[in-house]
């Protein structure tokens, strides 16, 4: 493959599209995977991928500017709103001073 979208739609009959995945395709994929893993699909959306990526990148120490370049956010405050804390023990001040 040398050009075109990397991720394309595939119909339930196996027909492969030549166009990129639509937002609806992404939602179906996310909800399908989460349902198969026995999670409540109402808690997940295509947006979960974006937020999860940004949170994971931030936790891995990736510079905000690099995350911003990947995600397309123009505003750092908006980007920062995507970063989920997720755990009491991540970036815990007491742990950083050896307590």
PyMOL commands that set and color helices and strands:
alter all, ss='L'
color gray80, all
select helices_A, chain A and resi 23-36+41-43+46-59+64-71+76-82+93-96
alter helices_A, ss='H'
color red, helices_A
select strands_A, chain A and resi 8-10+16-20
alter strands_A, ss='S'
color yellow, strands_A
deselect
rebuild
show_as cartoon
